[in-house]
Amino acid sequence: MPFLRFKGFEKDFLKKISPEVIEKFSRIVSIPKEIIKIELLTVETITETPLSLEIFMFQRAQEIHDALASVLHDILSEHGYKNVHIFFVMLNPSFYYKEGNPLK
């Protein structure tokens, strides 16, 4: 269920790297690949903004977040994207709803 939301990237590039991103993310977090969602945000910038990767997920140990950020940075850097802002938005299961009911 984690959502990886990329901003400022090309769609074809994200399709190309998605299998590697999903594989490594799944391994680090120990979750099934099928629940990882990758999205490309289309935004209209008003002021100059950096490329970014927003990761919406439930809280994990700091070491897991650090490992994810490092691996994702490495993948993007290998393709010439060295200055991407990567940040986490922590979700709370009691405020995440499926079929109208909070997760427990």
C-alpha positions as CSV (number, residue, x, y, z in Angstrom):
1,M,0.0,0.0,0.0
2,P,2.9,2.4,0.0
3,F,2.5,5.2,-2.6
4,L,5.6,6.5,-4.3
5,R,4.7,9.7,-6.0
6,F,7.2,11.2,-8.4
7,K,7.1,14.9,-9.4
8,G,8.9,16.4,-12.4
9,F,9.9,13.1,-14.1
10,E,9.2,11.7,-17.5
11,K,6.6,8.9,-17.6
12,D,8.7,6.6,-19.8
13,F,11.6,6.9,-17.4
14,L,9.5,5.9,-14.4
15,K,8.1,2.9,-16.3
16,K,11.7,1.9,-17.1
17,I,12.9,2.0,-13.4
18,S,9.7,0.8,-11.8
19,P,10.5,-2.9,-11.7
20,E,13.8,-2.2,-9.9
21,V,12.2,0.3,-7.5
22,I,9.4,-2.1,-6.6
23,E,11.9,-5.0,-6.2
24,K,14.2,-3.2,-3.8
25,F,11.4,-1.4,-1.9
26,S,9.6,-4.7,-1.4
27,R,12.8,-6.4,-0.1
28,I,13.7,-3.6,2.3
29,V,10.2,-3.2,3.8
30,S,9.4,-6.9,3.6
31,I,6.1,-6.4,1.8
32,P,4.5,-7.9,-1.3
33,K,5.5,-6.2,-4.6
34,E,1.9,-6.1,-5.6
35,I,0.9,-3.5,-3.0
36,I,3.5,-0.9,-3.9
37,K,2.0,1.9,-6.0
38,I,4.0,4.2,-8.2
39,E,2.4,7.4,-9.5
40,L,3.6,10.4,-11.5
41,L,2.2,13.7,-10.2
42,T,1.4,16.3,-12.8
43,V,1.6,19.7,-11.3
44,E,1.8,23.2,-12.5
45,T,4.7,24.9,-10.8
46,I,4.5,28.5,-9.9
47,T,8.0,28.9,-8.6
48,E,11.0,26.7,-9.4
49,T,10.8,23.4,-7.5
50,P,13.1,20.5,-7.4
51,L,12.3,17.0,-8.7
52,S,10.9,15.0,-5.8
53,L,9.8,11.6,-4.6
54,E,7.1,11.6,-1.9
55,I,6.6,8.3,-0.2
56,F,3.3,7.8,1.6
57,M,3.5,4.8,4.0
58,F,3.1,3.6,7.5
59,Q,5.8,4.3,10.0
60,R,8.7,1.9,10.1
61,A,12.0,1.8,12.0
62,Q,14.3,4.7,11.1
63,E,16.8,2.3,9.7
64,I,14.2,1.1,7.1
65,H,13.4,4.7,6.0
66,D,17.1,5.5,5.8
67,A,17.7,2.4,3.7
68,L,14.8,3.2,1.4
69,A,16.0,6.7,0.8
70,S,19.5,5.6,0.1
71,V,18.5,2.9,-2.4
72,L,16.1,5.2,-4.2
73,H,18.7,7.9,-4.3
74,D,21.1,5.4,-5.8
75,I,18.7,4.3,-8.5
76,L,17.9,7.8,-9.5
77,S,21.5,8.9,-9.4
78,E,22.5,6.1,-11.7
79,H,20.2,7.7,-14.3
80,G,21.6,11.2,-13.8
81,Y,19.1,12.4,-11.2
82,K,21.3,13.3,-8.3
83,N,19.5,16.1,-6.6
84,V,16.0,14.6,-6.1
85,H,14.3,15.5,-2.9
86,I,13.0,12.3,-1.2
87,F,10.7,12.6,1.7
88,F,8.2,10.4,3.7
89,V,4.7,11.3,4.6
90,M,3.7,9.0,7.4
91,L,0.3,7.5,7.4
92,N,-1.6,6.4,10.5
93,P,-3.7,3.2,10.2
94,S,-6.5,4.7,12.2
95,F,-6.8,7.5,9.6
96,Y,-6.4,5.3,6.6
97,Y,-9.8,4.0,5.4
98,K,-10.7,1.0,3.2
99,E,-14.4,0.5,2.4
100,G,-15.2,3.3,4.9
101,N,-13.5,1.6,7.8
102,P,-10.2,2.5,9.4
103,L,-7.4,-0.1,9.3
104,K,-6.6,-1.6,12.6
